[in-house]
Amino acid sequence: MRRYCLEPKPAECDVLRETLAAVPAKRLVVGHTVHKEGVFSACDGAVWCIDVGMAAYYGGHPEALEIVGDKVTVLREP
């Protein structure tokens, strides 16, 4: 859902948290909405937006999201 990577409103974040609780899941990871600024989270870490535009058309830089247990780390080139 693109809305979570485009400045979601508090009510949208509430719906996301309810949905995650029902699944159950801790977070949602989404792509397909390019952010050349890099991987980021919204809704207090409930959603992670990972499309950094690595295709030649966008010219983004490689990044990855590493999730180990409860620890979430954005891996970036130095």
C-alpha positions as CSV (number, residue, x, y, z in Angstrom):
1,M,0.0,0.0,0.0
2,R,1.7,3.2,-1.2
3,R,0.0,5.4,1.3
4,Y,2.3,4.2,4.1
5,C,5.3,5.5,2.2
6,L,3.8,8.9,1.4
7,E,3.4,10.6,4.8
8,P,0.6,8.4,6.3
9,K,-2.0,10.1,8.5
10,P,-2.4,9.0,12.1
11,A,-5.7,7.2,11.3
12,E,-3.9,5.2,8.6
13,C,-1.2,4.1,11.1
14,D,-3.9,3.0,13.5
15,V,-5.5,0.8,10.8
16,L,-2.0,-0.6,10.0
17,R,-1.4,-1.5,13.7
18,E,-4.8,-3.2,14.0
19,T,-4.1,-5.2,10.8
20,L,-0.6,-6.2,12.1
21,A,-2.1,-7.3,15.4
22,A,-4.8,-9.4,13.6
23,V,-2.3,-11.3,11.4
24,P,-0.2,-11.3,13.8
25,A,2.9,-9.5,12.6
26,K,5.3,-6.9,13.9
27,R,5.8,-4.8,10.8
28,L,5.0,-4.3,7.2
29,V,7.8,-4.0,4.6
30,V,6.9,-2.4,1.3
31,G,8.5,-1.4,-2.0
32,H,7.2,0.0,-5.3
33,T,7.3,3.7,-4.2
34,V,10.8,5.0,-4.9
35,H,12.5,7.1,-2.3
36,K,16.0,8.0,-3.4
37,E,16.7,9.4,0.1
38,G,16.9,5.8,1.3
39,V,15.1,3.2,3.4
40,F,12.9,4.7,6.1
41,S,10.2,3.8,8.5
42,A,6.8,5.3,9.2
43,C,4.0,4.7,11.8
44,D,6.6,4.4,14.6
45,G,8.4,1.5,12.9
46,A,5.3,-0.4,12.0
47,V,6.1,0.0,8.2
48,W,9.4,0.1,6.4
49,C,9.7,1.5,2.9
50,I,12.6,-0.1,1.1
51,D,12.4,1.0,-2.6
52,V,15.5,3.1,-3.0
53,G,15.3,3.3,-6.8
54,M,18.3,1.1,-7.6
55,A,17.3,0.8,-11.3
56,A,19.5,2.8,-13.7
57,Y,16.5,5.0,-14.5
58,Y,16.3,6.3,-10.9
59,G,20.0,6.2,-10.0
60,G,19.5,5.2,-6.4
61,H,22.2,3.6,-4.2
62,P,22.0,0.0,-2.9
63,E,20.5,-0.4,0.5
64,A,18.9,-3.3,2.4
65,L,16.8,-3.9,5.4
66,E,18.1,-6.5,7.9
67,I,15.6,-7.9,10.4
68,V,17.1,-10.3,13.0
69,G,14.6,-11.0,15.8
70,D,13.3,-7.7,17.0
71,K,16.3,-5.7,15.7
72,V,15.8,-3.8,12.4
73,T,18.9,-2.3,10.7
74,V,19.2,-0.4,7.5
75,L,22.4,-1.5,5.6
76,R,23.9,1.3,3.5
77,E,27.2,1.7,1.6
78,P,29.6,3.8,3.5
